[in-house]
């Protein structure tokens, strides 16, 4: 279930539950608790990334080969990148780095949002950021081709990063 997808939520809310068995009612209520827990922050992937064959296509395989995760350490309100290299081994610490926030509120840094999400059907945040040598997030935005978080969703995801010192926030206008 995608807790922020209007189509999925509409179908879920409008289900005819009159013929449900007791087990089906329990399952529905469990799903509803899941939706309520995640709906504030959930950002769904675009429909093309939800397709069951997406992750096995040629373009996706190339993207996966080019993806990478970056380790980091948080000290106080600062974040320090550890060995920030792309798939070719080039230093990318001084450029834009993709990020996702998983439903477990785990911040993941690297390249390629879809692969950073590691199979999660939704994320709590996605975009790009830059980190200075002093550990300050010098720039952050909501640009992600796979998740396209709205400006409103981006604002909510910034709440989850409020422990970090962030200098410049840039909203990519995808709400229109």
VMD Tcl script that builds the backbone (N, CA, C; Angstrom):
set m [mol new atoms 528]
animate dup $m
set s [atomselect $m all]
$s set {name element resname resid chain x y z} {
  {N N UNK 1 A 0.855 -1.184 0.000}
  {CA C UNK 1 A 0.000 0.000 0.000}
  {C C UNK 1 A 0.889 1.230 0.000}
  {N N UNK 2 A 0.492 2.221 -0.735}
  {CA C UNK 2 A 1.185 3.498 -0.767}
  {C C UNK 2 A 0.353 4.486 0.051}
  {N N UNK 3 A 0.750 4.800 1.270}
  {CA C UNK 3 A -0.117 5.603 2.136}
  {C C UNK 3 A -0.340 7.044 1.697}
  {N N UNK 4 A 0.372 7.530 0.710}
  {CA C UNK 4 A 0.142 8.902 0.251}
  {C C UNK 4 A -0.403 8.944 -1.169}
  {N N UNK 5 A -0.656 7.816 -1.760}
  {CA C UNK 5 A -1.148 7.762 -3.131}
  {C C UNK 5 A -2.667 7.901 -3.112}
  {N N UNK 6 A -3.156 8.953 -3.734}
  {CA C UNK 6 A -4.587 9.223 -3.723}
  {C C UNK 6 A -5.428 8.073 -4.253}
  {N N UNK 7 A -4.978 7.441 -5.323}
  {CA C UNK 7 A -5.729 6.335 -5.905}
  {C C UNK 7 A -5.820 5.166 -4.921}
  {N N UNK 8 A -4.695 4.780 -4.351}
  {CA C UNK 8 A -4.696 3.667 -3.398}
  {C C UNK 8 A -5.545 3.979 -2.180}
  {N N UNK 9 A -5.402 5.196 -1.655}
  {CA C UNK 9 A -6.184 5.565 -0.471}
  {C C UNK 9 A -7.673 5.601 -0.774}
  {N N UNK 10 A -8.036 6.096 -1.949}
  {CA C UNK 10 A -9.445 6.134 -2.324}
  {C C UNK 10 A -10.053 4.744 -2.398}
  {N N UNK 11 A -9.350 3.832 -3.026}
  {CA C UNK 11 A -9.829 2.443 -3.125}
  {C C UNK 11 A -9.923 1.835 -1.731}
  {N N UNK 12 A -8.910 2.063 -0.927}
  {CA C UNK 12 A -8.883 1.500 0.429}
  {C C UNK 12 A -10.050 2.021 1.270}
  {N N UNK 13 A -10.261 3.310 1.253}
  {CA C UNK 13 A -11.316 3.908 2.088}
  {C C UNK 13 A -12.714 3.516 1.615}
  {N N UNK 14 A -12.873 3.299 0.315}
  {CA C UNK 14 A -14.204 3.016 -0.223}
  {C C UNK 14 A -14.502 1.529 -0.376}
  {N N UNK 15 A -13.682 0.686 0.215}
  {CA C UNK 15 A -13.946 -0.756 0.132}
  {C C UNK 15 A -15.280 -1.090 0.804}
  {N N UNK 16 A -16.010 -1.982 0.182}
  {CA C UNK 16 A -17.245 -2.481 0.794}
  {C C UNK 16 A -16.859 -3.566 1.777}
  {N N UNK 17 A -16.939 -3.252 3.056}
  {CA C UNK 17 A -16.500 -4.185 4.100}
  {C C UNK 17 A -17.656 -5.003 4.667}
  {N N UNK 18 A -18.869 -4.852 4.118}
  {CA C UNK 18 A -20.032 -5.534 4.696}
  {C C UNK 18 A -19.916 -7.051 4.618}
  {N N UNK 19 A -19.239 -7.566 3.597}
  {CA C UNK 19 A -19.120 -9.021 3.447}
  {C C UNK 19 A -17.781 -9.552 3.975}
  {N N UNK 20 A -17.010 -8.710 4.635}
  {CA C UNK 20 A -15.710 -9.135 5.168}
  {C C UNK 20 A -15.874 -10.190 6.246}
  {N N UNK 21 A -14.965 -11.131 6.239}
  {CA C UNK 21 A -14.881 -12.072 7.354}
  {C C UNK 21 A -14.210 -11.347 8.527}
  {N N UNK 22 A -14.202 -11.986 9.673}
  {CA C UNK 22 A -13.536 -11.384 10.841}
  {C C UNK 22 A -12.054 -11.155 10.554}
  {N N UNK 23 A -11.424 -12.103 9.905}
  {CA C UNK 23 A -10.003 -11.982 9.563}
  {C C UNK 23 A -9.771 -10.816 8.598}
  {N N UNK 24 A -10.651 -10.662 7.608}
  {CA C UNK 24 A -10.525 -9.566 6.656}
  {C C UNK 24 A -10.704 -8.208 7.346}
  {N N UNK 25 A -11.628 -8.147 8.325}
  {CA C UNK 25 A -11.786 -6.915 9.107}
  {C C UNK 25 A -10.515 -6.615 9.893}
  {N N UNK 26 A -9.930 -7.622 10.507}
  {CA C UNK 26 A -8.667 -7.446 11.248}
  {C C UNK 26 A -7.566 -6.950 10.312}
  {N N UNK 27 A -7.473 -7.555 9.120}
  {CA C UNK 27 A -6.463 -7.138 8.140}
  {C C UNK 27 A -6.690 -5.691 7.704}
  {N N UNK 28 A -7.965 -5.338 7.466}
  {CA C UNK 28 A -8.277 -3.978 7.051}
  {C C UNK 28 A -7.854 -2.988 8.134}
  {N N UNK 29 A -8.162 -3.289 9.378}
  {CA C UNK 29 A -7.804 -2.396 10.487}
  {C C UNK 29 A -6.284 -2.310 10.653}
  {N N UNK 30 A -5.593 -3.413 10.426}
  {CA C UNK 30 A -4.127 -3.384 10.474}
  {C C UNK 30 A -3.577 -2.471 9.374}
  {N N UNK 31 A -4.135 -2.585 8.175}
  {CA C UNK 31 A -3.731 -1.706 7.070}
  {C C UNK 31 A -4.039 -0.252 7.402}
  {N N UNK 32 A -5.191 -0.014 7.988}
  {CA C UNK 32 A -5.568 1.345 8.334}
  {C C UNK 32 A -4.600 1.939 9.371}
  {N N UNK 33 A -4.186 1.149 10.353}
  {CA C UNK 33 A -3.193 1.626 11.330}
  {C C UNK 33 A -1.879 1.970 10.621}
  {N N UNK 34 A -1.483 1.137 9.668}
  {CA C UNK 34 A -0.270 1.380 8.888}
  {C C UNK 34 A -0.378 2.706 8.132}
  {N N UNK 35 A -1.501 2.908 7.467}
  {CA C UNK 35 A -1.718 4.137 6.699}
  {C C UNK 35 A -1.681 5.350 7.631}
  {N N UNK 36 A -2.367 5.268 8.757}
  {CA C UNK 36 A -2.393 6.388 9.696}
  {C C UNK 36 A -0.993 6.699 10.224}
  {N N UNK 37 A -0.206 5.673 10.471}
  {CA C UNK 37 A 1.153 5.860 10.991}
  {C C UNK 37 A 2.038 6.599 9.986}
  {N N UNK 38 A 1.902 6.296 8.705}
  {CA C UNK 38 A 2.840 6.791 7.704}
  {C C UNK 38 A 2.325 7.937 6.836}
  {N N UNK 39 A 1.033 8.230 6.860}
  {CA C UNK 39 A 0.494 9.147 5.853}
  {C C UNK 39 A 1.029 10.569 5.957}
  {N N UNK 40 A 1.460 11.024 7.119}
  {CA C UNK 40 A 1.968 12.399 7.244}
  {C C UNK 40 A 3.224 12.619 6.396}
  {N N UNK 41 A 4.115 11.646 6.381}
  {CA C UNK 41 A 5.399 11.829 5.715}
  {C C UNK 41 A 5.553 11.060 4.400}
  {N N UNK 42 A 4.710 10.104 4.139}
  {CA C UNK 42 A 4.915 9.208 3.004}
  {C C UNK 42 A 4.916 9.929 1.659}
  {N N UNK 43 A 5.931 9.623 0.859}
  {CA C UNK 43 A 6.052 10.124 -0.507}
  {C C UNK 43 A 6.178 8.892 -1.403}
  {N N UNK 44 A 5.239 8.730 -2.300}
  {CA C UNK 44 A 5.213 7.558 -3.165}
  {C C UNK 44 A 6.118 7.756 -4.381}
  {N N UNK 45 A 6.633 6.648 -4.899}
  {CA C UNK 45 A 7.368 6.771 -6.158}
  {C C UNK 45 A 6.403 7.068 -7.298}
  {N N UNK 46 A 6.952 7.610 -8.382}
  {CA C UNK 46 A 6.139 7.834 -9.571}
  {C C UNK 46 A 5.610 6.501 -10.085}
  {N N UNK 47 A 4.495 6.519 -10.814}
  {CA C UNK 47 A 3.922 5.258 -11.302}
  {C C UNK 47 A 4.898 4.381 -12.083}
  {N N UNK 48 A 5.786 4.979 -12.901}
  {CA C UNK 48 A 6.707 4.142 -13.675}
  {C C UNK 48 A 7.625 3.332 -12.758}
  {N N UNK 49 A 7.994 3.882 -11.618}
  {CA C UNK 49 A 8.889 3.176 -10.697}
  {C C UNK 49 A 8.153 2.121 -9.883}
  {N N UNK 50 A 6.831 2.142 -9.908}
  {CA C UNK 50 A 6.042 1.129 -9.210}
  {C C UNK 50 A 5.803 -0.113 -10.058}
  {N N UNK 51 A 6.051 0.005 -11.346}
  {CA C UNK 51 A 5.766 -1.109 -12.244}
  {C C UNK 51 A 6.599 -2.320 -11.829}
  {N N UNK 52 A 5.983 -3.502 -11.787}
  {CA C UNK 52 A 6.700 -4.695 -11.325}
  {C C UNK 52 A 7.950 -5.028 -12.137}
  {N N UNK 53 A 7.989 -4.620 -13.393}
  {CA C UNK 53 A 9.150 -4.930 -14.229}
  {C C UNK 53 A 10.192 -3.813 -14.238}
  {N N UNK 54 A 9.917 -2.700 -13.535}
  {CA C UNK 54 A 10.819 -1.552 -13.586}
  {C C UNK 54 A 12.246 -1.923 -13.186}
  {N N UNK 55 A 12.403 -2.623 -12.097}
  {CA C UNK 55 A 13.744 -2.869 -11.551}
  {C C UNK 55 A 14.561 -3.876 -12.358}
  {N N UNK 56 A 13.935 -4.536 -13.353}
  {CA C UNK 56 A 14.709 -5.492 -14.140}
  {C C UNK 56 A 14.958 -5.027 -15.575}
  {N N UNK 57 A 14.493 -3.826 -15.909}
  {CA C UNK 57 A 14.730 -3.283 -17.250}
  {C C UNK 57 A 16.189 -2.888 -17.441}
  {N N UNK 58 A 16.610 -2.756 -18.688}
  {CA C UNK 58 A 17.996 -2.406 -19.026}
  {C C UNK 58 A 18.391 -1.080 -18.396}
  {N N UNK 59 A 17.549 -0.042 -18.556}
  {CA C UNK 59 A 17.877 1.279 -17.992}
  {C C UNK 59 A 18.005 1.205 -16.483}
  {N N UNK 60 A 17.137 0.436 -15.831}
  {CA C UNK 60 A 17.195 0.313 -14.374}
  {C C UNK 60 A 18.469 -0.420 -13.946}
  {N N UNK 61 A 18.861 -1.430 -14.716}
  {CA C UNK 61 A 20.090 -2.160 -14.372}
  {C C UNK 61 A 21.315 -1.247 -14.467}
  {N N UNK 62 A 21.356 -0.414 -15.500}
  {CA C UNK 62 A 22.468 0.535 -15.640}
  {C C UNK 62 A 22.442 1.522 -14.473}
  {N N UNK 63 A 21.266 2.034 -14.144}
  {CA C UNK 63 A 21.141 2.973 -13.018}
  {C C UNK 63 A 21.594 2.313 -11.717}
  {N N UNK 64 A 21.228 1.049 -11.531}
  {CA C UNK 64 A 21.635 0.345 -10.316}
  {C C UNK 64 A 23.154 0.214 -10.248}
  {N N UNK 65 A 23.765 -0.069 -11.380}
  {CA C UNK 65 A 25.228 -0.174 -11.420}
  {C C UNK 65 A 25.887 1.164 -11.109}
  {N N UNK 66 A 25.192 2.259 -11.414}
  {CA C UNK 66 A 25.746 3.585 -11.173}
  {C C UNK 66 A 25.354 4.153 -9.810}
  {N N UNK 67 A 24.555 3.415 -9.067}
  {CA C UNK 67 A 24.140 3.901 -7.753}
  {C C UNK 67 A 25.245 3.653 -6.739}
  {N N UNK 68 A 25.213 4.408 -5.679}
  {CA C UNK 68 A 26.159 4.183 -4.597}
  {C C UNK 68 A 25.617 4.808 -3.328}
  {N N UNK 69 A 25.974 4.237 -2.211}
  {CA C UNK 69 A 25.635 4.799 -0.917}
  {C C UNK 69 A 26.872 5.468 -0.345}
  {N N UNK 70 A 26.656 6.488 0.446}
  {CA C UNK 70 A 27.758 7.208 1.082}
  {C C UNK 70 A 27.583 7.108 2.589}
  {N N UNK 71 A 28.621 6.685 3.255}
  {CA C UNK 71 A 28.597 6.652 4.712}
  {C C UNK 71 A 28.811 8.055 5.258}
  {N N UNK 72 A 28.274 8.296 6.427}
  {CA C UNK 72 A 28.426 9.598 7.070}
  {C C UNK 72 A 28.370 9.423 8.575}
  {N N UNK 73 A 28.768 10.467 9.252}
  {CA C UNK 73 A 28.722 10.479 10.710}
  {C C UNK 73 A 28.103 11.805 11.142}
  {N N UNK 74 A 27.181 11.744 12.083}
  {CA C UNK 74 A 26.570 12.947 12.623}
  {C C UNK 74 A 27.227 13.258 13.959}
  {N N UNK 75 A 27.717 14.486 14.088}
  {CA C UNK 75 A 28.304 14.962 15.341}
  {C C UNK 75 A 27.577 16.245 15.715}
  {N N UNK 76 A 26.762 16.179 16.746}
  {CA C UNK 76 A 25.950 17.335 17.120}
  {C C UNK 76 A 24.978 17.656 16.010}
  {N N UNK 77 A 25.057 18.896 15.504}
  {CA C UNK 77 A 24.167 19.302 14.416}
  {C C UNK 77 A 24.881 19.289 13.066}
  {N N UNK 78 A 25.992 18.583 12.991}
  {CA C UNK 78 A 26.804 18.525 11.764}
  {C C UNK 78 A 26.816 17.109 11.202}
  {N N UNK 79 A 26.982 17.021 9.897}
  {CA C UNK 79 A 27.055 15.727 9.225}
  {C C UNK 79 A 28.353 15.687 8.415}
  {N N UNK 80 A 29.124 14.642 8.601}
  {CA C UNK 80 A 30.411 14.523 7.933}
  {C C UNK 80 A 30.407 13.297 7.032}
  {N N UNK 81 A 30.699 13.527 5.755}
  {CA C UNK 81 A 30.728 12.446 4.778}
  {C C UNK 81 A 31.994 11.624 4.955}
  {N N UNK 82 A 31.871 10.327 4.759}
  {CA C UNK 82 A 33.006 9.414 4.869}
  {C C UNK 82 A 33.208 8.749 3.515}
  {N N UNK 83 A 34.337 9.030 2.882}
  {CA C UNK 83 A 34.691 8.408 1.608}
  {C C UNK 83 A 33.561 8.536 0.573}
  {N N UNK 84 A 33.170 9.762 0.265}
  {CA C UNK 84 A 32.075 10.030 -0.669}
  {C C UNK 84 A 32.559 9.875 -2.108}
  {N N UNK 85 A 32.362 8.682 -2.654}
  {CA C UNK 85 A 32.825 8.388 -4.010}
  {C C UNK 85 A 31.675 7.796 -4.825}
  {N N UNK 86 A 31.700 8.104 -6.126}
  {CA C UNK 86 A 30.685 7.531 -7.004}
  {C C UNK 86 A 31.113 6.133 -7.459}
  {N N UNK 87 A 30.338 5.545 -8.345}
  {CA C UNK 87 A 30.598 4.166 -8.775}
  {C C UNK 87 A 31.912 4.018 -9.532}
  {N N UNK 88 A 32.456 5.125 -10.041}
  {CA C UNK 88 A 33.744 5.077 -10.735}
  {C C UNK 88 A 34.912 5.376 -9.802}
  {N N UNK 89 A 34.591 5.711 -8.544}
  {CA C UNK 89 A 35.628 6.020 -7.574}
  {C C UNK 89 A 35.973 7.486 -7.466}
  {N N UNK 90 A 35.234 8.350 -8.163}
  {CA C UNK 90 A 35.492 9.787 -8.121}
  {C C UNK 90 A 34.900 10.407 -6.851}
  {N N UNK 91 A 35.622 11.357 -6.283}
  {CA C UNK 91 A 35.160 12.076 -5.097}
  {C C UNK 91 A 33.955 12.945 -5.468}
  {N N UNK 92 A 32.847 12.765 -4.768}
  {CA C UNK 92 A 31.643 13.564 -5.039}
  {C C UNK 92 A 31.238 14.388 -3.819}
  {N N UNK 93 A 32.149 14.516 -2.866}
  {CA C UNK 93 A 31.806 15.197 -1.620}
  {C C UNK 93 A 31.508 16.683 -1.788}
  {N N UNK 94 A 31.974 17.297 -2.865}
  {CA C UNK 94 A 31.739 18.728 -3.038}
  {C C UNK 94 A 30.607 19.030 -4.026}
  {N N UNK 95 A 29.806 18.027 -4.381}
  {CA C UNK 95 A 28.701 18.219 -5.318}
  {C C UNK 95 A 27.364 17.871 -4.696}
  {N N UNK 96 A 26.344 17.857 -5.534}
  {CA C UNK 96 A 25.006 17.468 -5.086}
  {C C UNK 96 A 24.972 15.968 -4.825}
  {N N UNK 97 A 24.429 15.599 -3.701}
  {CA C UNK 97 A 24.317 14.203 -3.292}
  {C C UNK 97 A 22.841 13.903 -3.076}
  {N N UNK 98 A 22.382 12.804 -3.629}
  {CA C UNK 98 A 20.992 12.399 -3.419}
  {C C UNK 98 A 20.800 11.935 -1.981}
  {N N UNK 99 A 19.582 12.145 -1.479}
  {CA C UNK 99 A 19.237 11.608 -0.161}
  {C C UNK 99 A 17.823 11.053 -0.198}
  {N N UNK 100 A 17.566 10.088 0.635}
  {CA C UNK 100 A 16.214 9.631 0.935}
  {C C UNK 100 A 16.127 9.444 2.443}
  {N N UNK 101 A 14.929 9.599 2.949}
  {CA C UNK 101 A 14.640 9.286 4.343}
  {C C UNK 101 A 13.667 8.118 4.297}
  {N N UNK 102 A 14.073 6.983 4.845}
  {CA C UNK 102 A 13.234 5.783 4.803}
  {C C UNK 102 A 12.098 5.898 5.823}
  {N N UNK 103 A 11.088 5.028 5.723}
  {CA C UNK 103 A 10.016 5.031 6.724}
  {C C UNK 103 A 10.513 4.742 8.147}
  {N N UNK 104 A 11.710 4.198 8.265}
  {CA C UNK 104 A 12.315 3.993 9.586}
  {C C UNK 104 A 13.056 5.244 10.046}
  {N N UNK 105 A 12.934 6.322 9.277}
  {CA C UNK 105 A 13.580 7.617 9.539}
  {C C UNK 105 A 15.096 7.541 9.426}
  {N N UNK 106 A 15.566 6.638 8.594}
  {CA C UNK 106 A 16.986 6.471 8.335}
  {C C UNK 106 A 17.358 7.350 7.144}
  {N N UNK 107 A 18.313 8.251 7.340}
  {CA C UNK 107 A 18.790 9.106 6.259}
  {C C UNK 107 A 19.825 8.335 5.463}
  {N N UNK 108 A 19.602 8.229 4.150}
  {CA C UNK 108 A 20.548 7.542 3.271}
  {C C UNK 108 A 21.057 8.541 2.234}
  {N N UNK 109 A 22.368 8.557 2.065}
  {CA C UNK 109 A 23.016 9.462 1.125}
  {C C UNK 109 A 23.702 8.673 0.033}
  {N N UNK 110 A 23.784 9.252 -1.161}
  {CA C UNK 110 A 24.481 8.600 -2.264}
  {C C UNK 110 A 24.016 9.111 -3.605}
  {N N UNK 111 A 23.873 8.183 -4.530}
  {CA C UNK 111 A 23.375 8.509 -5.861}
  {C C UNK 111 A 22.272 7.529 -6.233}
  {N N UNK 112 A 21.257 8.043 -6.887}
  {CA C UNK 112 A 20.114 7.281 -7.399}
  {C C UNK 112 A 19.094 6.993 -6.286}
  {N N UNK 113 A 18.094 7.850 -6.200}
  {CA C UNK 113 A 17.075 7.767 -5.148}
  {C C UNK 113 A 16.417 6.397 -5.053}
  {N N UNK 114 A 16.025 5.873 -6.187}
  {CA C UNK 114 A 15.293 4.591 -6.187}
  {C C UNK 114 A 16.097 3.504 -5.493}
  {N N UNK 115 A 17.380 3.458 -5.789}
  {CA C UNK 115 A 18.219 2.400 -5.225}
  {C C UNK 115 A 18.604 2.696 -3.783}
  {N N UNK 116 A 18.709 3.968 -3.421}
  {CA C UNK 116 A 18.951 4.314 -2.022}
  {C C UNK 116 A 17.783 3.870 -1.144}
  {N N UNK 117 A 16.580 3.896 -1.703}
  {CA C UNK 117 A 15.384 3.495 -0.950}
  {C C UNK 117 A 15.333 1.991 -0.711}
  {N N UNK 118 A 16.137 1.232 -1.424}
  {CA C UNK 118 A 16.278 -0.217 -1.242}
  {C C UNK 118 A 14.957 -0.963 -1.107}
  {N N UNK 119 A 14.083 -0.746 -2.062}
  {CA C UNK 119 A 12.856 -1.528 -2.111}
  {C C UNK 119 A 11.707 -0.991 -1.281}
  {N N UNK 120 A 11.909 0.080 -0.535}
  {CA C UNK 120 A 10.777 0.657 0.203}
  {C C UNK 120 A 9.740 1.146 -0.805}
  {N N UNK 121 A 8.486 0.906 -0.521}
  {CA C UNK 121 A 7.427 1.306 -1.447}
  {C C UNK 121 A 7.083 2.784 -1.320}
  {N N UNK 122 A 7.638 3.444 -0.319}
  {CA C UNK 122 A 7.503 4.888 -0.166}
  {C C UNK 122 A 8.643 5.354 0.725}
  {N N UNK 123 A 8.887 6.649 0.713}
  {CA C UNK 123 A 9.925 7.235 1.568}
  {C C UNK 123 A 9.326 8.425 2.307}
  {N N UNK 124 A 10.035 8.922 3.296}
  {CA C UNK 124 A 9.604 10.097 4.048}
  {C C UNK 124 A 10.239 11.377 3.504}
  {N N UNK 125 A 11.224 11.253 2.653}
  {CA C UNK 125 A 11.855 12.420 2.070}
  {C C UNK 125 A 12.791 11.994 0.959}
  {N N UNK 126 A 12.980 12.867 -0.023}
  {CA C UNK 126 A 13.914 12.602 -1.119}
  {C C UNK 126 A 14.299 13.925 -1.753}
  {N N UNK 127 A 15.529 14.000 -2.180}
  {CA C UNK 127 A 16.012 15.205 -2.839}
  {C C UNK 127 A 17.517 15.162 -2.974}
  {N N UNK 128 A 18.109 16.358 -2.996}
  {CA C UNK 128 A 19.562 16.467 -3.122}
  {C C UNK 128 A 20.060 17.429 -2.052}
  {N N UNK 129 A 21.310 17.233 -1.657}
  {CA C UNK 129 A 21.912 18.142 -0.697}
  {C C UNK 129 A 23.399 18.281 -0.963}
  {N N UNK 130 A 23.961 19.317 -0.377}
  {CA C UNK 130 A 25.408 19.534 -0.402}
  {C C UNK 130 A 25.846 19.718 1.048}
  {N N UNK 131 A 26.988 19.139 1.375}
  {CA C UNK 131 A 27.520 19.234 2.729}
  {C C UNK 131 A 28.880 19.915 2.667}
  {N N UNK 132 A 29.078 20.942 3.496}
  {CA C UNK 132 A 30.350 21.658 3.515}
  {C C UNK 132 A 31.392 20.850 4.285}
  {N N UNK 133 A 32.635 21.265 4.176}
  {CA C UNK 133 A 33.713 20.607 4.919}
  {C C UNK 133 A 33.513 20.698 6.427}
  {N N UNK 134 A 32.741 21.698 6.873}
  {CA C UNK 134 A 32.506 21.870 8.309}
  {C C UNK 134 A 31.273 21.099 8.784}
  {N N UNK 135 A 30.643 20.336 7.883}
  {CA C UNK 135 A 29.513 19.499 8.263}
  {C C UNK 135 A 28.160 20.160 8.187}
  {N N UNK 136 A 28.106 21.385 7.684}
  {CA C UNK 136 A 26.837 22.092 7.535}
  {C C UNK 136 A 26.190 21.663 6.219}
  {N N UNK 137 A 24.898 21.401 6.244}
  {CA C UNK 137 A 24.176 21.158 4.999}
  {C C UNK 137 A 24.027 22.531 4.346}
  {N N UNK 138 A 24.869 22.797 3.351}
  {CA C UNK 138 A 24.910 24.125 2.740}
  {C C UNK 138 A 23.784 24.332 1.726}
  {N N UNK 139 A 23.150 23.243 1.289}
  {CA C UNK 139 A 22.072 23.321 0.307}
  {C C UNK 139 A 21.258 22.044 0.406}
  {N N UNK 140 A 19.945 22.174 0.294}
  {CA C UNK 140 A 19.065 20.998 0.252}
  {C C UNK 140 A 17.854 21.355 -0.592}
  {N N UNK 141 A 17.373 20.386 -1.386}
  {CA C UNK 141 A 16.161 20.601 -2.175}
  {C C UNK 141 A 15.339 19.322 -2.226}
  {N N UNK 142 A 14.239 19.380 -2.934}
  {CA C UNK 142 A 13.321 18.248 -3.056}
  {C C UNK 142 A 13.305 17.667 -4.467}
  {N N UNK 143 A 14.436 17.750 -5.165}
  {CA C UNK 143 A 14.501 17.248 -6.540}
  {C C UNK 143 A 14.781 15.747 -6.542}
  {N N UNK 144 A 13.808 14.983 -7.008}
  {CA C UNK 144 A 13.959 13.538 -7.171}
  {C C UNK 144 A 13.032 13.104 -8.281}
  {N N UNK 145 A 13.592 12.490 -9.300}
  {CA C UNK 145 A 12.773 12.037 -10.419}
  {C C UNK 145 A 11.883 10.851 -10.086}
  {N N UNK 146 A 12.295 10.040 -9.135}
  {CA C UNK 146 A 11.504 8.864 -8.797}
  {C C UNK 146 A 10.392 9.156 -7.796}
  {N N UNK 147 A 10.630 10.068 -6.879}
  {CA C UNK 147 A 9.649 10.320 -5.824}
  {C C UNK 147 A 8.939 11.661 -5.968}
  {N N UNK 148 A 9.512 12.638 -6.623}
  {CA C UNK 148 A 8.958 13.975 -6.840}
  {C C UNK 148 A 8.145 14.496 -5.650}
  {N N UNK 149 A 8.793 14.708 -4.503}
  {CA C UNK 149 A 8.047 15.210 -3.352}
  {C C UNK 149 A 7.538 16.632 -3.596}
  {N N UNK 150 A 6.314 16.863 -3.222}
  {CA C UNK 150 A 5.746 18.205 -3.336}
  {C C UNK 150 A 6.461 19.135 -2.357}
  {N N UNK 151 A 6.250 20.429 -2.523}
  {CA C UNK 151 A 6.840 21.380 -1.586}
  {C C UNK 151 A 6.322 21.146 -0.168}
  {N N UNK 152 A 5.048 20.799 -0.061}
  {CA C UNK 152 A 4.458 20.500 1.253}
  {C C UNK 152 A 5.118 19.270 1.876}
  {N N UNK 153 A 5.308 18.215 1.096}
  {CA C UNK 153 A 5.964 17.009 1.599}
  {C C UNK 153 A 7.417 17.299 1.968}
  {N N UNK 154 A 8.064 18.147 1.175}
  {CA C UNK 154 A 9.446 18.537 1.459}
  {C C UNK 154 A 9.534 19.262 2.799}
  {N N UNK 155 A 8.603 20.159 3.052}
  {CA C UNK 155 A 8.584 20.875 4.329}
  {C C UNK 155 A 8.450 19.893 5.485}
  {N N UNK 156 A 7.576 18.904 5.333}
  {CA C UNK 156 A 7.415 17.894 6.399}
  {C C UNK 156 A 8.678 17.068 6.566}
  {N N UNK 157 A 9.343 16.731 5.452}
  {CA C UNK 157 A 10.557 15.917 5.574}
  {C C UNK 157 A 11.684 16.707 6.230}
  {N N UNK 158 A 11.688 18.031 6.067}
  {CA C UNK 158 A 12.706 18.844 6.736}
  {C C UNK 158 A 12.577 18.761 8.259}
  {N N UNK 159 A 11.354 18.512 8.746}
  {CA C UNK 159 A 11.159 18.308 10.188}
  {C C UNK 159 A 12.022 17.151 10.689}
  {N N UNK 160 A 12.159 16.133 9.855}
  {CA C UNK 160 A 12.915 14.939 10.249}
  {C C UNK 160 A 14.418 15.201 10.248}
  {N N UNK 161 A 14.838 16.278 9.614}
  {CA C UNK 161 A 16.253 16.638 9.566}
  {C C UNK 161 A 16.552 17.838 10.461}
  {N N UNK 162 A 15.632 18.179 11.338}
  {CA C UNK 162 A 15.762 19.398 12.128}
  {C C UNK 162 A 16.956 19.378 13.082}
  {N N UNK 163 A 17.529 18.223 13.332}
  {CA C UNK 163 A 18.711 18.146 14.194}
  {C C UNK 163 A 19.970 18.628 13.476}
  {N N UNK 164 A 19.921 18.731 12.154}
  {CA C UNK 164 A 21.093 19.130 11.381}
  {C C UNK 164 A 21.092 20.633 11.106}
  {N N UNK 165 A 22.269 21.206 11.039}
  {CA C UNK 165 A 22.409 22.617 10.684}
  {C C UNK 165 A 22.270 22.734 9.169}
  {N N UNK 166 A 21.194 23.376 8.733}
  {CA C UNK 166 A 20.908 23.533 7.311}
  {C C UNK 166 A 20.940 25.022 6.980}
  {N N UNK 167 A 21.770 25.373 6.012}
  {CA C UNK 167 A 21.984 26.780 5.675}
  {C C UNK 167 A 20.994 27.288 4.627}
  {N N UNK 168 A 20.823 26.579 3.517}
  {CA C UNK 168 A 19.990 27.063 2.423}
  {C C UNK 168 A 19.027 25.974 1.953}
  {N N UNK 169 A 17.747 26.263 2.037}
  {CA C UNK 169 A 16.709 25.342 1.580}
  {C C UNK 169 A 16.145 25.889 0.277}
  {N N UNK 170 A 16.067 25.045 -0.755}
  {CA C UNK 170 A 15.548 25.458 -2.048}
  {C C UNK 170 A 14.397 24.543 -2.443}
  {N N UNK 171 A 13.208 25.119 -2.590}
  {CA C UNK 171 A 12.050 24.357 -3.018}
  {C C UNK 171 A 12.039 24.297 -4.542}
  {N N UNK 172 A 12.085 23.095 -5.088}
  {CA C UNK 172 A 11.933 22.912 -6.522}
  {C C UNK 172 A 10.430 22.946 -6.787}
  {N N UNK 173 A 9.979 23.835 -7.617}
  {CA C UNK 173 A 8.541 24.044 -7.805}
  {C C UNK 173 A 7.953 22.940 -8.672}
  {N N UNK 174 A 7.575 21.857 -8.011}
  {CA C UNK 174 A 6.934 20.751 -8.737}
  {C C UNK 174 A 5.463 20.644 -8.392}
  {N N UNK 175 A 4.969 21.600 -7.600}
  {CA C UNK 175 A 3.556 21.568 -7.193}
  {C C UNK 175 A 2.628 22.031 -8.300}
  {N N UNK 176 A 3.152 22.664 -9.324}
  {CA C UNK 176 A 2.267 23.213 -10.349}
  {C C UNK 176 A 2.050 22.244 -11.479}
}
mol reanalyze $m
mol bondsrecalc $m
mol representation Tube
mol addrep $m
